[in-house]
């Protein structure tokens, strides 16, 4: 009698982009239907590649260099956090509206990045 072992599925590499997008991106479906409100923040932290995050970092450095001294570090951090939530909320609202009027696919479409 021959004994066979069940083979486990190969592990995904830590940098598997598609797995990260599904787990952390923002989508109207995930926020509205599944009440995963944390996605309003994590969607902004996940980016679509090195160029995407590089461009966001460059623009934040250029704009932030002038805004942080005006507002102070703590208030500037609060503004960034508030804008992150606002952009996430706006994305969900627009996805729901476009999904209801035009194509239901927008309701399920994930998004990543800080720029909204």
C-alpha positions in Angstrom: 0.0 0.0 0.0 1.4 3.4 -1.0 1.0 6.4 1.2 0.6 9.7 -0.5 1.0 13.1 1.2 -1.3 15.9 0.5 0.6 18.8 -1.0 0.1 22.2 0.4 -0.5 25.1 -2.0 2.7 27.1 -2.6 3.1 30.0 -0.3 2.7 33.4 -1.8 5.6 35.7 -1.6 5.3 38.6 0.9 5.3 41.1 -1.9 2.4 39.5 -3.9 0.6 42.6 -5.1 -2.7 41.0 -6.0 -3.1 39.5 -2.5 -2.3 42.8 -0.9 -4.8 44.6 -3.2 -7.5 42.2 -2.2 -6.7 42.4 1.5 -6.1 46.1 2.0 -7.4 48.2 -0.9 -10.5 50.3 -0.7 -13.7 49.4 -2.5 -17.3 50.6 -2.0 -18.4 46.9 -1.6 -15.9 46.2 1.2 -16.7 49.4 3.1 -20.5 49.5 2.6 -21.5 45.8 2.5 -18.8 44.2 4.7 -18.3 47.3 7.0 -14.5 47.1 6.7 -14.1 50.8 7.6 -10.3 50.3 8.2 -10.0 50.2 4.4 -10.5 53.9 4.3 -7.0 54.2 5.7 -5.2 51.1 4.4 -6.2 51.9 0.8 -4.1 55.1 1.0 -1.1 53.2 2.4 -1.0 50.6 -0.4 0.4 51.7 -3.7 0.4 50.3 -7.2 4.2 50.1 -7.6 7.5 51.8 -7.0 6.7 54.7 -9.4 3.3 55.3 -7.8 4.7 55.6 -4.3 7.7 57.5 -5.5 5.6 60.2 -7.2 3.4 60.5 -4.1 6.4 60.8 -1.9 7.9 63.5 -4.1 4.7 65.5 -4.2 4.2 65.2 -0.5 7.8 66.3 0.1 7.4 69.3 -2.2 4.0 70.4 -0.9 4.6 69.4 2.7 7.8 71.3 2.9 5.8 74.5 2.7 2.7 73.5 4.6 4.2 71.9 7.6 5.9 75.1 8.8 2.7 77.0 8.3 0.5 74.6 10.4 3.0 72.9 12.6 3.8 69.2 12.7 0.9 67.9 14.8 -1.7 70.0 12.9 -0.2 69.0 9.6 -0.4 65.3 10.5 -4.0 65.8 11.6 -4.8 67.4 8.2 -3.2 64.5 6.3 -5.2 62.0 8.4 -8.4 63.9 7.9 -7.9 64.2 4.2 -7.1 60.5 4.0 -10.5 59.7 5.5 -12.3 62.3 3.4 -10.8 61.0 0.1 -11.7 57.4 1.1 -15.3 58.5 1.9 -15.5 60.4 -1.4 -14.2 57.4 -3.3 -16.8 55.1 -1.7 -19.6 57.7 -2.3 -18.7 58.1 -6.0 -18.3 54.4 -6.5 -21.8 53.8 -5.1 -23.3 56.6 -7.3 -21.5 55.5 -10.5 -22.3 51.9 -9.7 -26.0 52.6 -9.3 -26.3 54.7 -12.4 -23.8 53.4 -14.9 -22.0 50.1 -14.2 -22.2 47.9 -11.1 -18.5 47.1 -11.7 -17.5 50.4 -10.1 -19.0 49.3 -6.9 -16.6 46.4 -6.6 -13.5 48.1 -8.1 -10.6 48.4 -5.7 -8.4 51.4 -5.5 -5.0 52.0 -4.0 -2.8 55.1 -3.2 -2.8 58.2 -1.2 -3.7 60.7 -4.0 -7.3 59.6 -4.2 
